[in-house]
Amino acid sequence: MLSGVGPRKHLEGLDIPVLCDLPVGENLQDHILITLRHNGSGGGFVQDGTDWSSNNGLDFTGFIKTRDDLPWPDIQLMYSPVFYFNGSAEKEKLRHDDRFDAALHYTNVTKENMDTKEGLMFMPGLLHPKSVGTLKLKSTDPLEPPLMDPRYLEEQEDVETMIRGVRFFQKLVNTEALKTNGITMEKYKFDNCAHEIDSDGYWEHMIRHMSRTIWHIIGTCKMGAKDDPTAVVDPSLRVRGLENVRVVDASIMPHLPSGNTNAPTIMIGEKGADMIKKKIIF
């Protein structure tokens, strides 16, 4: 966008000469998750930092359809055998501010609780959010961070899908295999939540306040067909209206995949490199 490739109105508002009027920065999509902490044994994971190689911190992942009529999974399942990754240091690691807790009106989370609690985490992740965000320039300074508005959970359907993900984990915890190991879900109390604990309203409150990114941001230079007005690049990753300019990264994905974006992004890089080499060599 700083080079003049982007939405005309946005660029002209920053006095950037428009080279190509394209929807760069639109269609921002991301996976989010909610952490469900559980009391009980984490499965032998050493939490004191002396043997982190004994476990990679994420024991398994899986994929489910929360409705039978869906064509593909809508929730990713993740599990970690710890109650907190870094104890009370988790706030520092995540640049977490105590004002966040104050706004949520926590009543049962303490530093001692975070440092000594043993347990595990189940994390349902939203695979195909209906909520779509934007990325815009804040100024013409290339060193100034852009304005990103992911619009998480703007669509109510995303909240309802996440609630169904929570309910799946509750059924899992209620199996004999987990019940015999004393696994129980920790339910946080919020003074500012009027809903009964474990009601759909309670989970919507928690999901809207405590969901976080999985760092799978894609879509702001969408790939599309020639007649797609929302596309920035064509199926060969060439920027429309320009010569010898391609975008070869996760931003070209039209939609989020049903899983992590690492492998698909590597594939895009390999395919893009092949197309460029073919043009140069042949």
Summary of the structure (lengths in Angstrom):
residues: 282
radius of gyration: 22.1
end to end distance: 31.6
largest distance: 67.2
contacts: 792
relative contact order: 0.17
helix: 30%
strand: 18%
